[in-house]
Amino acid sequence: MEIILKQDVQGLGYKNDIVKVKPGYGRNYLIPQGVALIANESNKRMTAENVRQVAHKAAKLKQDAEALAQKIGDLTIEIGTKAGESGKIFGAVTAVQVADILKSKGFDVDRKKVHFKEQPKQLGTYTVTLDLHKEVKHTISVNVIAE
C-alpha cells in the first residue's frame, strides 16, 4: 500500500514522501492517527502542488541546517554522570541531556533530532548523530565522564 506522509515518521520517511507500507499498518495506524493519506492520484497532485509552493522555504531551511552543522563543527561535549568502579554508569545518558548542553553552548537542536549510535552504558566516548534536516545529518562526539 502506498501512502503520503503528512509529517516526519522516524524510520519510515519525511513529510510529503510517498512510501510503501503494509496495508494493516497504513489503514489501522497511520491514516487514523492523521500521519498519512492514501496515495491516490488526487492526493498525489495536491501534495505535488504543496511541495512546489514550499520549495523556496525548504531551501532556506536546508541552508540554515547546513550553517548550523558548519557552526557545530567537530564539537565534543562532556556529560558527567554517576558511575561504578568498573566504569558502568548508573541511569542513562539521554538525548535530552545532549540537547540541553548544545542549547547552553548556543546551538538550538531539538531533543527528537538527537540519536545515539549505541546507547551509553559505560564511561567513554560515543558518537551522536544530529538529524538537522532531511538531507543534513551531522555527527558529534559525546564524552561520558564520572562526576
CYANA upper distance limits for C-alpha pairs under 8 A (distance plus 0.5 A):
  1 MET  CA     20 LYS  CA      5.95
  1 MET  CA     21 VAL  CA      6.01
  1 MET  CA     22 LYS  CA      6.49
  1 MET  CA     23 PRO  CA      5.81
  1 MET  CA     26 GLY  CA      7.83
  2 GLU  CA     18 ILE  CA      7.06
  2 GLU  CA     19 VAL  CA      6.09
  2 GLU  CA     20 LYS  CA      4.96
  2 GLU  CA     21 VAL  CA      6.86
  2 GLU  CA     38 ILE  CA      7.05
  2 GLU  CA     39 ALA  CA      5.98
  3 ILE  CA     18 ILE  CA      6.09
  3 ILE  CA     19 VAL  CA      6.11
  3 ILE  CA     20 LYS  CA      6.89
  3 ILE  CA     21 VAL  CA      7.85
  3 ILE  CA     26 GLY  CA      7.75
  3 ILE  CA     36 ALA  CA      6.69
  3 ILE  CA     37 LEU  CA      6.02
  3 ILE  CA     38 ILE  CA      5.12
  3 ILE  CA     39 ALA  CA      5.10
  4 ILE  CA     15 LYS  CA      8.37
  4 ILE  CA     16 ASN  CA      6.27
  4 ILE  CA     17 ASP  CA      6.17
  4 ILE  CA     18 ILE  CA      5.04
  4 ILE  CA     19 VAL  CA      7.02
  4 ILE  CA     36 ALA  CA      5.90
  4 ILE  CA     37 LEU  CA      5.63
  4 ILE  CA     38 ILE  CA      6.74
  4 ILE  CA     39 ALA  CA      6.00
  4 ILE  CA     43 ASN  CA      8.50
  4 ILE  CA     44 LYS  CA      8.22
  5 LEU  CA      9 VAL  CA      8.28
  5 LEU  CA     13 GLY  CA      7.92
  5 LEU  CA     14 TYR  CA      7.25
  5 LEU  CA     15 LYS  CA      5.65
  5 LEU  CA     16 ASN  CA      5.63
  5 LEU  CA     17 ASP  CA      6.13
  5 LEU  CA     18 ILE  CA      7.09
  5 LEU  CA     19 VAL  CA      8.13
  5 LEU  CA     35 VAL  CA      6.54
  5 LEU  CA     36 ALA  CA      4.85
  5 LEU  CA     37 LEU  CA      7.03
  6 LYS  CA     15 LYS  CA      5.67
  6 LYS  CA     16 ASN  CA      6.36
  6 LYS  CA     34 GLY  CA      7.98
  6 LYS  CA     35 VAL  CA      5.73
  6 LYS  CA     36 ALA  CA      5.57
  6 LYS  CA     37 LEU  CA      7.65
  7 GLN  CA     14 TYR  CA      6.80
  7 GLN  CA     15 LYS  CA      4.73
  7 GLN  CA     16 ASN  CA      7.70
  7 GLN  CA     35 VAL  CA      6.51
  7 GLN  CA     36 ALA  CA      8.04
  8 ASP  CA     13 GLY  CA      6.54
  8 ASP  CA     14 TYR  CA      4.60
  8 ASP  CA     15 LYS  CA      5.29
  9 VAL  CA     13 GLY  CA      5.98
  9 VAL  CA     14 TYR  CA      6.60
  9 VAL  CA     15 LYS  CA      8.29
 10 GLN  CA     14 TYR  CA      8.33
 12 LEU  CA     19 VAL  CA      8.09
 13 GLY  CA     17 ASP  CA      6.82
 13 GLY  CA     19 VAL  CA      7.75
 14 TYR  CA    134 LYS  CA      7.57
 16 ASN  CA     47 THR  CA      7.05
 16 ASN  CA     51 VAL  CA      7.96
 18 ILE  CA     39 ALA  CA      7.63
 21 VAL  CA     25 TYR  CA      7.18
 21 VAL  CA     26 GLY  CA      6.79
 22 LYS  CA     26 GLY  CA      6.87
 23 PRO  CA     27 ARG  CA      6.47
 24 GLY  CA     28 ASN  CA      5.99
 24 GLY  CA     29 TYR  CA      8.09
 25 TYR  CA     29 TYR  CA      5.89
 25 TYR  CA     30 LEU  CA      6.95
 26 GLY  CA     30 LEU  CA      5.42
 26 GLY  CA     31 ILE  CA      6.41
 26 GLY  CA     36 ALA  CA      8.24
 27 ARG  CA     31 ILE  CA      6.15
 27 ARG  CA     32 PRO  CA      7.59
 28 ASN  CA     32 PRO  CA      6.95
 29 TYR  CA     33 GLN  CA      6.48
 30 LEU  CA     34 GLY  CA      6.92
 30 LEU  CA     35 VAL  CA      5.67
 30 LEU  CA     36 ALA  CA      5.97
 31 ILE  CA     35 VAL  CA      6.40
 31 ILE  CA     36 ALA  CA      5.46
 31 ILE  CA     37 LEU  CA      6.40
 31 ILE  CA     38 ILE  CA      8.12
 37 LEU  CA     43 ASN  CA      7.99
 38 ILE  CA     43 ASN  CA      7.84
 39 ALA  CA     43 ASN  CA      6.43
 39 ALA  CA     44 LYS  CA      6.48
 40 ASN  CA     44 LYS  CA      6.62
 41 GLU  CA     45 ARG  CA      6.71
 42 SER  CA     46 MET  CA      6.66
 43 ASN  CA     47 THR  CA      6.52
 44 LYS  CA     48 ALA  CA      6.56
 45 ARG  CA     49 GLU  CA      6.74
 46 MET  CA     50 ASN  CA      6.78
 47 THR  CA     51 VAL  CA      6.58
 48 ALA  CA     52 ARG  CA      6.76
 49 GLU  CA     53 GLN  CA      6.83
 50 ASN  CA     54 VAL  CA      6.77
 51 VAL  CA     55 ALA  CA      6.45
 54 VAL  CA     58 ALA  CA      6.57
 55 ALA  CA     59 ALA  CA      6.72
 56 HIS  CA     60 LYS  CA      6.99
 57 LYS  CA     61 LEU  CA      6.84
 58 ALA  CA     62 LYS  CA      6.65
 59 ALA  CA     63 GLN  CA      6.64
 60 LYS  CA     64 ASP  CA      6.65
 61 LEU  CA     65 ALA  CA      6.64
 61 LEU  CA    133 HIS  CA      8.17
 62 LYS  CA     66 GLU  CA      6.65
 62 LYS  CA    133 HIS  CA      6.77
 62 LYS  CA    135 GLU  CA      8.00
 62 LYS  CA    136 VAL  CA      7.75
 63 GLN  CA     67 ALA  CA      6.68
 64 ASP  CA     68 LEU  CA      6.68
 65 ALA  CA     69 ALA  CA      6.68
 65 ALA  CA    132 LEU  CA      6.10
 65 ALA  CA    133 HIS  CA      6.62
 65 ALA  CA    136 VAL  CA      7.13
 66 GLU  CA     70 GLN  CA      6.62
 66 GLU  CA    136 VAL  CA      6.99
 67 ALA  CA     71 LYS  CA      6.68
 68 LEU  CA     72 ILE  CA      6.63
 68 LEU  CA    107 PHE  CA      7.98
 69 ALA  CA     73 GLY  CA      6.64
 69 ALA  CA    132 LEU  CA      8.23
 69 ALA  CA    136 VAL  CA      8.44
 69 ALA  CA    137 LYS  CA      8.50
 69 ALA  CA    138 HIS  CA      6.62
 72 ILE  CA    107 PHE  CA      7.99
 73 GLY  CA    140 ILE  CA      8.42
 74 ASP  CA    139 THR  CA      8.46
 74 ASP  CA    140 ILE  CA      6.67
 74 ASP  CA    141 SER  CA      8.26
 75 LEU  CA    140 ILE  CA      6.24
 75 LEU  CA    141 SER  CA      7.19
 76 THR  CA    140 ILE  CA      6.61
 76 THR  CA    141 SER  CA      5.23
 76 THR  CA    142 VAL  CA      6.20
 76 THR  CA    143 ASN  CA      7.49
 77 ILE  CA    101 ILE  CA      8.07
 77 ILE  CA    141 SER  CA      6.99
 77 ILE  CA    142 VAL  CA      5.51
 77 ILE  CA    143 ASN  CA      6.57
 78 GLU  CA    142 VAL  CA      6.29
 78 GLU  CA    143 ASN  CA      5.17
 78 GLU  CA    144 VAL  CA      6.38
 78 GLU  CA    145 ILE  CA      7.33
 79 ILE  CA     93 VAL  CA      8.36
 79 ILE  CA     97 GLN  CA      8.30
 79 ILE  CA     98 VAL  CA      8.38
 79 ILE  CA    142 VAL  CA      7.65
 79 ILE  CA    143 ASN  CA      6.78
 79 ILE  CA    144 VAL  CA      5.53
 79 ILE  CA    145 ILE  CA      6.61
 80 GLY  CA    144 VAL  CA      6.56
 80 GLY  CA    145 ILE  CA      5.40
 80 GLY  CA    146 ALA  CA      5.90
 80 GLY  CA    147 GLU  CA      5.57
 81 THR  CA     89 ILE  CA      7.36
 81 THR  CA     90 PHE  CA      7.93
 81 THR  CA     93 VAL  CA      8.33
 81 THR  CA    144 VAL  CA      7.62
 81 THR  CA    145 ILE  CA      6.82
 81 THR  CA    146 ALA  CA      5.73
 81 THR  CA    147 GLU  CA      5.85
 82 LYS  CA     89 ILE  CA      6.41
 82 LYS  CA     90 PHE  CA      6.20
 82 LYS  CA    146 ALA  CA      6.08
 82 LYS  CA    147 GLU  CA      6.16
 83 ALA  CA     87 GLY  CA      6.27
 83 ALA  CA     88 LYS  CA      6.00
 83 ALA  CA     89 ILE  CA      4.56
 83 ALA  CA     90 PHE  CA      6.01
 83 ALA  CA    123 LEU  CA      8.06
 83 ALA  CA    146 ALA  CA      6.24
 83 ALA  CA    147 GLU  CA      8.20
 84 GLY  CA     88 LYS  CA      5.98
 84 GLY  CA     89 ILE  CA      6.76
 84 GLY  CA     90 PHE  CA      7.82
 87 GLY  CA    122 GLN  CA      5.97
 87 GLY  CA    123 LEU  CA      5.92
 88 LYS  CA    121 LYS  CA      6.49
 88 LYS  CA    122 GLN  CA      4.88
 88 LYS  CA    123 LEU  CA      6.92
 89 ILE  CA    121 LYS  CA      6.32
 89 ILE  CA    122 GLN  CA      5.94
 89 ILE  CA    123 LEU  CA      7.06
 92 ALA  CA    120 PRO  CA      7.54
 92 ALA  CA    121 LYS  CA      7.77
 93 VAL  CA     97 GLN  CA      7.32
 93 VAL  CA    119 GLN  CA      8.19
 93 VAL  CA    120 PRO  CA      6.82
 94 THR  CA     98 VAL  CA      7.24
 95 ALA  CA     99 ALA  CA      6.56
 95 ALA  CA    111 ARG  CA      6.02
 95 ALA  CA    112 LYS  CA      7.93
 95 ALA  CA    114 VAL  CA      6.04
 95 ALA  CA    115 HIS  CA      7.29
 95 ALA  CA    116 PHE  CA      8.19
 96 VAL  CA    100 ASP  CA      6.59
 96 VAL  CA    111 ARG  CA      5.77
 97 GLN  CA    101 ILE  CA      6.76
 98 VAL  CA    102 LEU  CA      6.68
 98 VAL  CA    111 ARG  CA      8.11
 98 VAL  CA    114 VAL  CA      8.04
 99 ALA  CA    103 LYS  CA      6.56
 99 ALA  CA    108 ASP  CA      8.23
 99 ALA  CA    109 VAL  CA      6.44
 99 ALA  CA    110 ASP  CA      6.83
 99 ALA  CA    111 ARG  CA      5.72
 99 ALA  CA    114 VAL  CA      7.68
100 ASP  CA    104 SER  CA      6.68
101 ILE  CA    105 LYS  CA      6.85
102 LEU  CA    106 GLY  CA      6.94
102 LEU  CA    107 PHE  CA      5.70
102 LEU  CA    108 ASP  CA      7.26
102 LEU  CA    109 VAL  CA      7.44
103 LYS  CA    107 PHE  CA      5.40
103 LYS  CA    108 ASP  CA      5.62
103 LYS  CA    109 VAL  CA      7.37
109 VAL  CA    113 LYS  CA      7.44
109 VAL  CA    114 VAL  CA      8.31
109 VAL  CA    130 LEU  CA      8.44
109 VAL  CA    132 LEU  CA      8.08
110 ASP  CA    114 VAL  CA      7.69
113 LYS  CA    130 LEU  CA      6.13
113 LYS  CA    131 ASP  CA      5.40
113 LYS  CA    132 LEU  CA      7.15
114 VAL  CA    128 VAL  CA      7.29
114 VAL  CA    129 THR  CA      6.51
114 VAL  CA    130 LEU  CA      5.37
114 VAL  CA    131 ASP  CA      7.00
115 HIS  CA    128 VAL  CA      6.18
115 HIS  CA    129 THR  CA      5.69
115 HIS  CA    130 LEU  CA      6.93
115 HIS  CA    131 ASP  CA      8.20
116 PHE  CA    126 TYR  CA      8.13
116 PHE  CA    127 THR  CA      6.88
116 PHE  CA    128 VAL  CA      5.11
116 PHE  CA    129 THR  CA      6.80
117 LYS  CA    126 TYR  CA      8.18
117 LYS  CA    127 THR  CA      6.58
117 LYS  CA    128 VAL  CA      6.65
117 LYS  CA    129 THR  CA      7.73
118 GLU  CA    126 TYR  CA      7.91
118 GLU  CA    127 THR  CA      8.24
120 PRO  CA    126 TYR  CA      7.49
120 PRO  CA    144 VAL  CA      8.36
122 GLN  CA    144 VAL  CA      8.33
123 LEU  CA    143 ASN  CA      8.22
123 LEU  CA    144 VAL  CA      5.63
123 LEU  CA    145 ILE  CA      6.19
123 LEU  CA    146 ALA  CA      7.58
124 GLY  CA    143 ASN  CA      6.15
124 GLY  CA    144 VAL  CA      5.70
124 GLY  CA    145 ILE  CA      7.24
125 THR  CA    141 SER  CA      7.03
125 THR  CA    142 VAL  CA      6.05
125 THR  CA    143 ASN  CA      4.80
125 THR  CA    144 VAL  CA      6.59
126 TYR  CA    141 SER  CA      6.23
126 TYR  CA    142 VAL  CA      5.67
126 TYR  CA    143 ASN  CA      6.86
126 TYR  CA    144 VAL  CA      8.19
127 THR  CA    139 THR  CA      7.14
127 THR  CA    140 ILE  CA      6.48
127 THR  CA    141 SER  CA      5.33
127 THR  CA    142 VAL  CA      6.73
128 VAL  CA    139 THR  CA      6.02
128 VAL  CA    140 ILE  CA      5.90
128 VAL  CA    141 SER  CA      6.60
128 VAL  CA    142 VAL  CA      7.33
129 THR  CA    137 LYS  CA      7.15
129 THR  CA    138 HIS  CA      6.16
129 THR  CA    139 THR  CA      4.91
129 THR  CA    140 ILE  CA      7.06
130 LEU  CA    137 LYS  CA      6.18
130 LEU  CA    138 HIS  CA      5.58
130 LEU  CA    139 THR  CA      6.47
130 LEU  CA    140 ILE  CA      8.19
131 ASP  CA    136 VAL  CA      7.10
131 ASP  CA    137 LYS  CA      5.28
131 ASP  CA    138 HIS  CA      7.19
132 LEU  CA    136 VAL  CA      6.10
132 LEU  CA    137 LYS  CA      6.25
132 LEU  CA    138 HIS  CA      7.72
133 HIS  CA    137 LYS  CA      7.21
